[in-house]
Amino acid sequence: LTRLKIAIDGPAAAGKSTIAKITAEKLGYTYIDTGAMYRALTYKALKGSIDINDGEALGELLEQTEILLVPSENGQAVKLDGVDVSDAIRTAEVTAAVSQVSAHNQVRELMVEKQRNLGSHSGVVMDGRDIGTHVLPNAELKVFMTASVEERALRRYEENKRRGIVSSLEELQEEIRKRDEADSNREVSPLKQADDAVLLDTTSMTIEEVAKEISRLAKERL
Ligand code: C5P
């Protein structure tokens, strides 16, 4: 039985983690949310008043940090130095700072090393920004998932609503635009479609349709 490495990259709020979770569950693979890892470090830096422009300080902080992705009833929980921070890393404050933290070379080098270790066995679905281009260049299936910024903001708006958070659609659009721009224009492994990735525009697709298409692409490669 062949087990694949699947890389799912794309801009913010495209539904990558929703789809990655469903795919991993269907195939019995491990799901690795790399964005959660950058968010966990960002949360710790903000809490410890570390300057998010100081790459060296952030790299040192990361060396003294344990980030674990553990199975939970909601799919996956994020543990930072033994504490569950799954909700704390999704706040607007963390979201606003994460692109700056993750742009530093000192941060990325260590994170990528951790992610490659987590993905060293086959049967993984990893989502992020640089998985197909940098973290798992040999992944058998690479998907670049996009949707219009309006649709992505709407999806985030609905998701927030379900979680009891009231948000402004315009503000969400603005936040998503800004984060995509920062992630696409940084020097170290920016957000970019890998040459051998399948482009999937999900603007007018349902979650079920996207999940089905990814399963089909995975089966082709088994
Ligand atoms: O996927 P998510 O929106 O949680 O990612 C949060 C942020 O983490 C991204 O906006 C990006 O700045 C950073 N990130 C990254 N490389 C990855 C995953 C996330 O730089 N592989």
Boltz pocket constraint, residues with backbone or C-beta under 6 A from the ligand:
constraints:
  - pocket:
      binder: B
      contacts: [[A, 12], [A, 13], [A, 34], [A, 35], [A, 36], [A, 38], [A, 39], [A, 98], [A, 99], [A, 100], [A, 102], [A, 103], [A, 127], [A, 128], [A, 129], [A, 130], [A, 131], [A, 179], [A, 183], [A, 189]]
      max_distance: 6.0
